[in-house]
Amino acid sequence: MVLFFFLRKIKVAKLMSMRVSIVIPTKDEPRIQELVNEINDNLQDFDHEIIIVDKSKKKPSLKGAIVIEQKTAGLAKAILEGIRIARYENILVMDGDFSHDPKDVKKLLEALRYSELVIGSKYLPASRVEESPVRKVISRLANITAKIVLNLRVNDSISGFFAFRKNIIKNCRMKGIGFKLSTELLFRTKGKVKVEEVPIIFRKRREGKSKFNVIEIFRFLNLLMKLRLESI
């Protein structure tokens, strides 16, 4: 029993020593300050930074985060902008609408100690999803399509909640098309890095307007087509 607690203490200490840059793309998110506060509370013992890549009509004034104005178009490109200015080697990406639970951040970081790319998955037995039936169907179809077209061997190939070591994209030609950077990252690093999936809680948006629309669907399909043609 004493040995167990000693080993656990070492494990926690190693996790706390991890430096991480958290990148959050946003656009008119009413609860973004609340989200920043919760992340900082959960990671108060970590050396971390929160980078908000914002495309709101009015730039938010936030405490406890770095806010930069998005210069490009699209969700994936916003994430790439945040990654470029990130100070730390470990990167974690999540949504700005509370669909991803801040309490799950540590779970992804723990898995990142042993892997190079960690996917927060909605499709594991221990996961919990609060989406509407229609959104669940759309999400499932998009996930299955991406897996088949790109031959990806993960349960959730379109997750917006993921963590990775920045060095794995150093030689990748990331295009950042559409709203699913994780799909492109999985494709470009396929067979080259260790990938792990962890179960997450995915919550239904309670405030603000979803950025998901027909244009994003076409961008996603365009991404799959471009990546598939590269592999032929």
Buried (B, 14 or more C-beta within 10 A) or exposed (E): EEEEEEEEEEEEEEBBEBEBBBBBBBBBBEBBBEBBBBBBEBBEEBEBBBBBBBBBEEEBEBEEBBBBEBEEEBBBBBBBBBBEEBEBEBBBBBBBBBBBBBEBBBBBBBBBEEBBBBBBBBBBEEBEBEBEEEBBEBBBEBBEBBBEBBEBEBBBBBBBBBBBBBEBBEEEEBBBBBBBBBBBBBBBBBEEBEBBBBBBBBBEBEEBEEBBEEEBBEBBBEBBEEBEEEEE
